[in-house]
């Protein structure tokens, strides 16, 4: 969690209105590092503790309209599983619907 605080700070700087054009690519890079840090916690029983982080990064990737469509699908899938683990079934279904809509627009995910 301590490692993620540094990434979170960098994301805050990158997503400021005056920095979005210049540092928008950093959101993708931060999402990769976040994935590496949190990957060990993406297990049944543990993923409920990282719902907020996954949701924030997933929303940022969507907001930046990142071109790596498969990466966005991976985050949405992990968020859906984490919400299910946290017994937030209605929110999990909404994320799953968002994933389905995204794949209908862009094609099948490969991950």
C-alpha positions in Angstrom: 0.0 0.0 0.0 2.9 2.3 0.7 4.2 1.8 -2.9 0.8 2.7 -4.3 0.8 6.0 -2.4 3.7 7.2 -4.6 1.9 6.1 -7.8 -1.3 7.7 -6.5 0.5 11.0 -6.0 1.9 10.9 -9.6 -1.6 10.2 -10.9 -2.9 13.2 -9.1 -0.3 15.4 -10.7 -0.9 13.9 -14.2 -4.6 14.3 -14.1 -4.7 18.0 -13.2 -6.4 20.0 -15.9 -3.3 21.9 -16.8 -1.2 18.7 -17.0 -3.5 16.3 -18.9 -2.2 17.1 -22.4 1.4 16.9 -21.3 1.3 13.9 -18.9 -1.7 11.9 -20.1 0.5 9.0 -21.1 1.7 8.6 -17.5 -1.7 7.3 -16.5 -1.1 4.2 -18.6 2.4 3.8 -17.1 1.0 4.2 -13.6 -1.7 1.6 -14.3 1.0 -0.9 -15.3 3.0 -0.3 -12.1 -0.2 -0.5 -10.0 -1.0 -3.8 -11.6 2.4 -5.2 -10.7 2.1 -4.0 -7.1 -1.5 -5.3 -6.6 -1.3 -8.5 -8.6 -0.6 -10.6 -5.5 -3.7 -9.3 -3.8 -6.0 -10.2 -6.7 -7.1 -13.5 -5.2 -10.4 -14.6 -3.7 -10.6 -13.2 -0.2 -8.0 -10.5 -0.7 -9.2 -8.6 -3.7 -12.0 -6.9 -1.7 -9.3 -4.7 -0.1 -8.2 -3.2 -3.4 -11.6 -2.3 -4.9 -11.1 1.5 -4.5 -7.7 1.4 -6.2 -8.9 -0.7 -9.1 -11.9 1.5 -9.5 -9.8 4.6 -9.6 -7.3 3.4 -12.1 -10.0 1.9 -14.3 -11.9 5.2 -14.3 -8.8 7.0 -15.2 -8.0 4.7 -18.1 -11.6 5.2 -19.3 -11.4 9.0 -18.9 -8.1 9.1 -20.9 -9.7 6.9 -23.5 -6.5 4.8 -23.6 -5.8 3.1 -26.9 -4.8 -0.2 -25.3 -8.3 -1.7 -25.2 -7.2 -5.1 -23.8 -5.6 -3.3 -20.8 -8.8 -1.5 -20.0 -10.7 -4.8 -20.2 -8.2 -6.4 -17.9 -8.8 -3.7 -15.3 -12.6 -3.9 -15.7 -12.4 -7.7 -15.2 -10.3 -7.4 -12.1 -12.6 -4.8 -10.7 -15.6 -6.9 -11.4 -14.1 -9.9 -9.5 -13.0 -7.6 -6.6 -16.5 -6.2 -6.2 -17.9 -9.7 -6.2 -15.4 -10.6 -3.5 -16.5 -7.6 -1.5 -20.1 -8.7 -1.7 -21.1 -5.8 -3.9 -23.0 -7.8 -6.5 -25.0 -4.9 -8.1 -21.9 -2.8 -8.6 -20.1 -5.9 -10.0 -22.9 -6.4 -12.5 -22.7 -2.8 -13.6 -18.9 -3.2 -14.3 -19.6 -6.4 -16.1 -22.2 -4.6 -18.3 -19.6 -1.9 -19.0 -17.1 -4.5 -20.0 -19.7 -6.1 -22.3 -20.5 -2.7 -23.9 -16.9 -2.0 -24.4 -16.2 -5.3 -26.1 -19.3 -4.7 -28.4 -17.8 -1.4 -29.5 -14.2 -2.4 -29.9 -14.2 -6.2 -30.4 -13.1 -9.1 -28.4 -10.6 -8.8 -25.6 -7.4 -10.8 -25.6 -5.8 -11.1 -22.2 
